[in-house]
């Protein structure tokens, strides 16, 4: 029997549907439902952000992916 369910959440419609299925399955089994928020840091550090930063006069963060990973790891370790 299923005891633990892990659902990846990223704000998309697909993750919302997966969450609804996970909730229904957790009620039937019964199981503990865990959610994990997933962030695609590659999209955050895309060339579009560099273009937008240049267009607005801001300094682009060339190491944004590294900074995002460090900050997300720090949040994960503090909980």
TAUR-V844087 format. One record per pair of residues at least 12 apart in sequence whose C-alpha atoms are under 7 Angstrom apart, sorted by sequence separation. I is the first residue (numbers start at 1). GAP is how many residues later the second one is. If there is no record, write none. Layout:
# TAUR-V844087
i:I gap:GAP
i:I gap:GAP
This chain:
# TAUR-V844087
i:7 gap:12
i:7 gap:15
i:5 gap:17
i:45 gap:19
i:45 gap:20
i:42 gap:23
i:41 gap:24
i:5 gap:26
i:9 gap:26
i:2 gap:27
i:3 gap:27
i:4 gap:27
i:5 gap:27
i:6 gap:27
i:7 gap:27
i:8 gap:27
i:9 gap:27
i:10 gap:27
i:41 gap:27
i:1 gap:28
i:3 gap:28
i:4 gap:28
i:5 gap:28
i:6 gap:28
i:7 gap:28
i:8 gap:28
i:9 gap:28
i:10 gap:28
i:2 gap:29
i:3 gap:29
i:4 gap:29
i:5 gap:29
i:6 gap:29
i:7 gap:29
i:8 gap:29
i:9 gap:29
i:10 gap:29
i:8 gap:30
